[in-house]
């Protein structure tokens, strides 16, 4: 009886240790799986062709959990990329800020509007929000158990300029259409009558009417260019040889600086050449022989290409600066008032912008072409 009892105890101990070993091994499998999932590692796989049916069922269940989690992670990642793409496609700057001022997330528009290369803390912004005239909207939500602030902001000046420009375009289209429809028959009729009327006061009067009509048609045609800019055909080209070629056509010495020297821009070369040529022409007319004209091309903090056309000639007054891009506005006796407004419209349809920067301290006037 003693030997039998001892044998039973030994058998029970063996069974216990085997069950304990089996339990420990299963716990280690589950622990390993959760560690791998926590580290976003889905490369593991438990063998399902084992002798033990219980082990095979457990391994199959663990593999299924891994597959479900991997699929969920993939879908979540794709959804995040999708939302990130949408957020980066809008022109409105977006920031997510925590209670300590840390910027948890932002889109590309935020960097562009704030003119920053990186944004990690709200202290980097300083007073730019108010100085650059932003329209700001704030909302709050909870993220990972913490209250965060979502800040959306957009450039008021840019929106106002676009609306104003659209209004001018519509007005000019209506005016040019009406004037052309009225004057064209008058010019045609006066030409016909001139061929039939003998010399005299009537012929001189008709000749005056015809000449004035042609001048008016030519005048109106210049303004039609403002509303009928051809669609840009952007190409990649080096900025340095492009600017050097244009500067040689100027009737004044122009210093060209390009950083880096192999700087490339994607735009319609002929349209941008028209813009820079017009800016150089205006600079020459605003100064004398001693005036210095500099074209400086570079990239800003957001990797946008900037081309600054700067001169130290006569400064533009505050009153004039507010109206330089308005069609028909000019301070020249023989000016048409279409050059700068046409240049701004070209930059707009090219996806860029044209702005005036005045440095009163150093007596410098700069027109900046910006290609995002």
C-alpha positions as CSV (number, residue, x, y, z in Angstrom):
1,X,0.0,0.0,0.0
2,X,2.9,2.3,0.8
3,X,4.5,1.7,-2.6
4,X,1.1,2.2,-4.4
5,X,0.6,5.4,-2.5
6,X,4.1,6.6,-3.4
7,X,3.5,5.7,-7.0
8,X,0.2,7.7,-7.1
9,X,2.0,10.7,-5.5
10,X,4.8,10.5,-8.1
11,X,2.3,10.3,-10.9
12,X,0.3,13.2,-9.5
13,X,3.5,15.3,-9.2
14,X,4.5,14.4,-12.8
15,X,1.0,15.4,-14.1
16,X,1.1,18.6,-12.0
17,X,4.5,19.7,-13.3
18,X,3.5,18.9,-16.9
19,X,0.3,20.9,-16.5
20,X,2.2,23.7,-14.8
21,X,4.8,23.7,-17.6
22,X,2.1,23.7,-20.2
23,X,0.3,26.6,-18.4
24,X,3.5,28.6,-18.1
25,X,4.3,28.0,-21.8
26,X,0.8,29.3,-22.8
27,X,1.2,32.3,-20.5
28,X,4.5,33.1,-22.1
29,X,3.0,32.8,-25.6
30,X,0.2,35.3,-24.7
31,X,2.6,37.6,-23.0
32,X,5.0,37.5,-26.0
33,X,2.0,38.3,-28.3
34,X,0.9,41.3,-26.3
35,X,4.5,42.6,-26.1
36,X,4.8,42.3,-29.8
37,X,1.4,44.0,-30.5
38,X,2.4,46.8,-28.1
39,X,5.6,47.4,-30.1
40,X,3.6,47.2,-33.4
41,X,5.4,44.1,-34.4
42,X,3.3,41.7,-36.5
43,X,6.0,39.5,-37.9
44,X,5.5,36.7,-35.3
45,X,3.6,33.5,-36.1
46,X,2.7,30.5,-33.8
47,X,3.0,27.1,-35.4
48,X,-0.4,25.4,-35.9
49,X,0.8,22.0,-37.1
50,X,1.8,20.6,-33.6
51,X,0.9,17.3,-32.1
52,X,-1.1,18.6,-29.2
53,X,-4.6,19.6,-30.3
54,X,-4.9,22.1,-27.5
55,X,-1.7,23.8,-28.5
56,X,-2.8,23.9,-32.1
57,X,-6.1,25.5,-31.1
58,X,-4.4,28.0,-28.9
59,X,-1.8,28.9,-31.5
60,X,-4.5,29.3,-34.1
61,X,-6.5,31.6,-31.8
62,X,-3.4,33.7,-31.1
63,X,-2.6,34.0,-34.8
64,X,-6.2,35.1,-35.5
65,X,-5.9,37.8,-32.8
66,X,-2.7,39.0,-34.4
67,X,-4.4,39.1,-37.9
68,X,-7.3,41.1,-36.5
69,X,-5.1,43.6,-34.8
70,X,-2.8,43.9,-37.8
71,X,-5.8,44.6,-40.0
72,X,-7.1,47.2,-37.5
73,X,-3.7,48.9,-37.3
74,X,-3.3,49.0,-41.1
75,X,-6.8,50.5,-41.5
76,X,-6.1,53.1,-38.8
77,X,-2.8,54.1,-40.4
78,X,-4.4,54.5,-43.8
79,X,-7.2,56.5,-42.2
80,X,-4.7,58.8,-40.4
81,X,-2.8,59.3,-43.7
82,X,-6.0,60.1,-45.5
83,X,-7.1,62.7,-42.9
84,X,-3.5,64.1,-42.8
85,X,-3.6,64.5,-46.6
86,X,-6.9,66.3,-46.4
87,X,-5.7,68.6,-43.6
88,X,-2.5,69.4,-45.6
89,X,-4.6,70.2,-48.7
90,X,-6.5,73.1,-47.1
91,X,-5.1,76.7,-47.0
92,X,-6.3,77.2,-43.4
93,X,-3.6,76.7,-40.8
94,X,-4.5,74.1,-38.1
95,X,-2.7,73.4,-34.8
96,X,-3.5,71.1,-31.9
97,X,-2.1,72.5,-28.6
98,X,-2.1,71.0,-25.1
99,X,-2.4,72.7,-21.8
100,X,1.3,73.4,-21.6
101,X,1.5,75.1,-25.0
102,X,3.0,72.1,-26.8
103,X,2.0,71.8,-30.4
104,X,1.0,68.2,-30.8
105,X,0.1,68.4,-34.4
106,X,-0.1,70.9,-37.3
107,X,-0.6,71.0,-41.0
108,X,1.7,72.5,-43.7
109,X,-0.5,75.6,-44.1
110,X,0.3,76.5,-40.5
111,X,4.0,76.6,-41.2
112,X,3.5,78.5,-44.4
113,X,1.2,81.2,-42.9
114,X,3.5,81.6,-39.8
115,X,6.6,81.5,-41.9
116,X,8.2,78.8,-39.8
117,X,10.3,75.8,-40.6
118,X,9.2,73.8,-37.6
119,X,6.5,74.3,-34.9
120,X,6.7,72.6,-31.5
121,X,5.6,75.1,-29.0
122,X,3.1,78.1,-29.0
123,X,5.9,80.4,-27.8
124,X,7.4,80.2,-31.3
125,X,4.5,82.1,-32.7
126,X,4.7,85.2,-30.4
127,X,2.7,88.1,-31.7
128,X,2.5,86.9,-35.3
129,X,-1.2,85.9,-35.0
130,X,-2.1,89.6,-34.5
131,X,0.6,91.2,-36.6
132,X,-0.2,89.2,-39.7
133,X,-4.0,89.7,-39.4
134,X,-5.3,86.2,-39.1
135,X,-8.9,85.1,-38.7
136,X,-8.7,82.7,-35.7
137,X,-11.2,80.1,-34.6
138,X,-10.6,78.0,-31.4
139,X,-12.3,74.8,-30.2
140,X,-11.6,72.3,-27.4
141,X,-11.7,68.5,-27.2
142,X,-10.3,65.6,-25.2
143,X,-7.3,63.6,-26.6
144,X,-6.0,60.6,-24.7
145,X,-7.6,61.9,-21.5
146,X,-6.2,65.4,-21.8
147,X,-8.0,68.6,-22.8
148,X,-6.5,70.1,-26.0
149,X,-7.2,73.2,-28.0
150,X,-7.7,73.1,-31.8
151,X,-6.7,76.4,-33.5
152,X,-7.7,77.1,-37.1
153,X,-6.5,80.4,-38.7
154,X,-6.4,81.9,-42.1
155,X,-4.9,85.0,-43.7
156,X,-7.5,87.8,-43.9
157,X,-5.4,90.0,-46.2
158,X,-5.1,87.2,-48.8
159,X,-8.8,86.5,-48.7
160,X,-9.7,90.2,-49.0
161,X,-7.2,90.7,-51.9
162,X,-8.6,87.8,-53.8
163,X,-12.2,89.0,-53.4
164,X,-11.2,92.6,-54.4
165,X,-9.3,91.3,-57.4
166,X,-12.3,89.1,-58.5
167,X,-14.6,92.2,-58.2
168,X,-12.2,94.3,-60.4
169,X,-12.0,91.5,-63.0
170,X,-15.8,91.3,-63.2
171,X,-16.1,95.1,-63.5
172,X,-13.4,95.3,-66.2
173,X,-15.0,92.6,-68.2
174,X,-18.4,94.4,-68.2
175,X,-16.9,97.8,-69.1
176,X,-14.6,96.5,-71.9
177,X,-17.4,94.5,-73.4
178,X,-19.8,97.5,-73.4
179,X,-17.2,99.9,-74.7
180,X,-16.0,97.5,-77.5
181,X,-19.6,97.0,-78.6
182,X,-20.2,100.7,-78.7
183,X,-17.0,102.0,-80.3
184,X,-16.3,99.3,-82.8
185,X,-19.3,100.2,-85.1
186,X,-18.4,103.9,-84.8
187,X,-14.8,103.3,-86.0
188,X,-16.0,101.0,-88.8
189,X,-18.6,103.5,-90.0
190,X,-16.2,106.4,-89.9
191,X,-13.7,104.5,-92.0
192,X,-16.4,103.8,-94.6
193,X,-17.5,107.4,-94.7
194,X,-13.9,108.6,-95.0
195,X,-13.6,106.8,-98.3
196,X,-16.7,108.5,-99.7
197,X,-16.5,112.1,-98.3
198,X,-14.3,114.6,-100.2
199,X,-11.7,116.8,-98.4
200,X,-13.2,119.4,-96.1
201,X,-14.3,119.9,-92.5
202,X,-16.6,116.9,-92.5
203,X,-13.7,114.6,-93.6
204,X,-11.4,116.1,-90.9
205,X,-14.2,115.5,-88.3
206,X,-14.6,111.9,-89.4
207,X,-10.8,111.4,-89.4
208,X,-10.8,112.7,-85.8
209,X,-13.6,110.4,-84.8
210,X,-11.9,107.4,-86.4
211,X,-8.5,108.2,-84.7
212,X,-10.1,108.7,-81.3
213,X,-12.0,105.5,-81.7
214,X,-8.9,103.5,-82.6
215,X,-7.1,104.9,-79.6
216,X,-9.9,104.1,-77.3
217,X,-10.1,100.5,-78.7
218,X,-6.4,100.1,-78.1
219,X,-6.8,101.5,-74.6
220,X,-9.6,99.1,-73.8
221,X,-7.7,96.2,-75.3
222,X,-4.9,96.7,-72.8
223,X,-7.4,96.2,-70.0
224,X,-8.8,93.1,-71.6
225,X,-5.4,91.5,-71.1
226,X,-6.0,91.8,-67.3
227,X,-9.1,89.5,-67.5
228,X,-7.9,87.1,-70.2
229,X,-4.5,85.9,-69.0
230,X,-3.6,82.6,-70.8
231,X,-3.5,79.5,-68.6
232,X,0.0,79.0,-67.2
233,X,2.1,76.1,-68.6
234,X,4.5,75.5,-65.7
235,X,7.9,73.9,-66.3
236,X,10.9,73.4,-64.1
237,X,13.8,75.7,-64.9
238,X,16.9,77.2,-63.2
239,X,16.3,80.6,-61.7
240,X,19.9,82.1,-62.1
241,X,20.2,82.0,-65.9
242,X,16.5,83.1,-66.2
243,X,17.1,86.2,-64.1
244,X,20.4,87.0,-65.7
245,X,18.8,86.9,-69.1
246,X,16.0,89.3,-68.1
247,X,18.4,91.7,-66.3
248,X,20.4,92.1,-69.5
249,X,17.3,93.5,-71.2
250,X,16.9,96.2,-68.5
251,X,18.1,99.8,-69.3
252,X,19.9,99.9,-66.0
253,X,22.5,97.8,-64.2
254,X,20.9,95.0,-62.2
255,X,22.6,92.9,-59.6
256,X,21.4,89.3,-59.5
257,X,21.9,87.1,-56.4
258,X,20.6,83.5,-56.3
259,X,20.9,81.2,-53.3
260,X,21.6,78.4,-53.9
261,X,23.0,78.9,-57.4
262,X,21.1,75.8,-58.7
263,X,17.8,77.1,-57.4
264,X,14.9,75.7,-59.4
265,X,11.3,77.0,-59.8
266,X,8.2,75.5,-61.4
267,X,6.2,78.2,-63.2
268,X,5.3,79.5,-66.6
269,X,8.6,81.1,-67.7
270,X,7.1,83.6,-70.2
271,X,4.5,84.9,-67.8
272,X,7.0,85.3,-64.9
273,X,9.4,87.0,-67.3
274,X,6.6,89.5,-68.0
275,X,6.1,90.2,-64.3
276,X,9.8,90.7,-63.5
277,X,10.3,92.9,-66.7
278,X,7.5,95.1,-65.6
279,X,8.9,95.5,-62.1
280,X,12.3,96.4,-63.5
281,X,10.7,98.9,-65.8
282,X,8.9,100.5,-62.9
283,X,12.1,100.6,-60.8
284,X,14.0,102.4,-63.6
285,X,11.3,105.0,-64.0
286,X,11.2,105.6,-60.2
287,X,15.0,106.4,-59.9
288,X,18.0,107.9,-61.5
289,X,21.4,106.6,-62.8
290,X,22.8,106.2,-59.3
291,X,19.9,104.0,-58.2
292,X,20.8,100.4,-57.2
293,X,18.5,97.5,-58.4
294,X,18.9,94.0,-56.9
295,X,17.1,90.8,-57.8
296,X,17.5,88.3,-54.9
297,X,16.2,84.7,-55.3
298,X,16.2,82.3,-52.4
299,X,14.0,79.9,-50.4
300,X,12.3,80.8,-47.2
301,X,11.7,78.7,-44.0
302,X,8.8,76.8,-45.7
303,X,10.9,75.9,-48.8
304,X,8.9,78.4,-50.9
305,X,10.9,80.1,-53.7
306,X,11.1,83.9,-53.3
307,X,12.3,86.4,-55.8
308,X,12.8,90.0,-54.4
309,X,13.1,92.9,-56.9
310,X,14.5,95.7,-54.7
311,X,15.6,99.3,-55.5
312,X,16.7,102.3,-53.4
313,X,14.9,104.8,-55.6
314,X,12.0,107.1,-54.7
315,X,10.0,105.5,-51.9
316,X,6.3,104.7,-52.5
317,X,4.1,106.8,-50.2
318,X,1.6,105.3,-47.7
319,X,-1.4,106.5,-49.8
320,X,0.0,105.1,-53.0
321,X,1.1,101.8,-51.4
322,X,-2.5,101.0,-50.6
323,X,-3.6,101.3,-54.3
324,X,-0.6,100.1,-56.4
325,X,-2.3,96.8,-57.3
326,X,-5.7,98.3,-58.1
327,X,-6.5,98.3,-61.9
328,X,-6.5,101.8,-63.5
329,X,-4.6,103.4,-60.6
330,X,-1.3,105.1,-61.7
331,X,0.8,108.0,-60.6
332,X,2.4,108.4,-64.0
333,X,1.2,111.0,-66.5
334,X,1.2,108.5,-69.3
335,X,0.6,105.3,-67.3
336,X,-2.2,103.0,-67.9
337,X,-2.4,101.6,-64.4
338,X,-2.5,98.0,-65.6
339,X,1.1,96.9,-65.1
340,X,1.2,95.9,-61.4
341,X,-2.4,94.7,-61.3
342,X,-1.7,92.5,-64.3
343,X,1.5,91.2,-62.6
344,X,-0.4,90.4,-59.5
345,X,-3.1,88.6,-61.5
346,X,-0.4,86.5,-63.3
347,X,1.2,85.5,-60.0
348,X,-2.3,84.6,-58.7
349,X,-3.2,82.3,-61.6
350,X,0.3,80.8,-61.3
351,X,-0.4,79.7,-57.7
352,X,1.9,82.3,-56.2
353,X,1.6,85.9,-54.9
354,X,3.1,89.3,-55.4
355,X,3.4,91.7,-52.5
356,X,5.0,95.1,-51.8
357,X,7.5,95.5,-48.9
358,X,8.8,98.9,-47.9
359,X,11.8,99.3,-45.7
360,X,11.7,103.0,-44.7
361,X,14.7,102.6,-42.4
362,X,17.0,101.6,-45.2
363,X,15.0,103.5,-47.9
364,X,14.3,100.3,-49.9
365,X,11.3,99.2,-52.0
366,X,10.8,95.5,-52.7
367,X,8.3,93.6,-54.7
368,X,8.3,89.9,-53.7
369,X,7.3,87.1,-56.0
370,X,6.4,84.0,-53.9
371,X,6.1,80.5,-55.3
372,X,4.8,78.1,-52.6
